[in-house]
Amino acid sequence: MDSDRIIGVAQQMRGSVEAEAGRLIGDTKLQVEGRAEQAAGTLRNTAGSIRDADHEVADDPQAEVERLRAEVERISAEPATPRLDV
């Protein structure tokens, strides 16, 4: 797991607490800062997720191709419309 994911989640939680505290005490500036902190945490978490996915694909690209091929075959075998007798 990428360290940015862990830091991003912590940043999101800190921002959430800060925004809620600002809402409770009526401090608009604190609310806005908390929401900005949450957004920054979300971005950092997402960046970490992308790096994690990139590492998984880079580790074994052939396995990823095989997994995707099997998924396409599975989806292709499913009926295009739902069955009414189920």
Sequence and secondary structure as in RCSB ss.txt:
>XXXX:A:sequence
MDSDRIIGVAQQMRGSVEAEAGRLIGDTKLQVEGRAEQAAGTLRNTAGSIRDADHEVADDPQAEVERLRAEVERI
SAEPATPRLDV
>XXXX:A:secstr
  HHHHHHHHHHHHHHHHHHHHHHHT HHHHHHHHHHHHHHHHHHHHHHHHHHHHHHHH HHHHHHHHHHHHHHH
HHS SS  S  
